[in-house]
Amino acid sequence: MPRSNHWWETTVLTFDDDRWLDTFRVRKGTLDFICSKVEEVLAPSPTPVIPNRSLLVEKIVAIALYK
């Protein structure tokens, strides 16, 4: 069963910088910096199913920080 992206798309992507810090313990700019450093390792090859690699990497890093 595919997982829903609803929470990520409707809630997380609307967070302001303070909410990013409260939720993930880093500011959005720091998350973007981490993603830029690990994107080549974490991102799958682009496919028609996953056209936006950077968003997928952002979610992977955000989940790791949250946990």
N, C-alpha and C positions, 0 to 999 in steps of 0.2 A: 504494500500500500504506500503510495507516495506521501511524503510529509508536506504539511501545509507551510507556505511562506507568509501566511497572513500576518502573524505577529511581527515578523521582521519588516515586512513592507509597510504595514500600517502604523506600527508603533515605533520600532527602533529607528527607522530612517527619518522620523520626525523629532528625535531627541535633540535638545540643545546641548551645548558643551558641558554644562553642569550635570545634566542627566546622564550623558556618556560617562562622566567621571564617577557618578554615584553607582551606576550599573556595572560598568566594566573596569573600574579603577584606573582608567586612563582617559585622557581627552581624545576627541575625534581625530585631531591632528596627529597625536601619537599613534593611534591605531592605523591611520593612513601610512605613517612612516614605517611601522612594523610590517604592514602588508607589502610595501614597496620592496622591503628587504627579503621577504620570504616568498614572494609571488612565484618566482621561477620554480621553486621546490614544491609548493602546494597546489599550484594551478594545473588543472588538467588541460590537455590540448583542446582548443576550441572545437566544438562540434555544433551541429544544428540544435542539439538538445541543450547545450550549455554555451550559448553565444557570448555571455558576459562573464569572462573569467575573473575579473577583478572583484565583482560582487561576491562570487563564491569564496574567494580568498578572504574577503572582509568578514564574511560570516564564519569561516573556519577560525580565524584569529579571534574574533569577538567571542565565540563559544569557548575557546581555550582560556581566554582571559576571565570570562564569567565563572567558569568552573574553578 
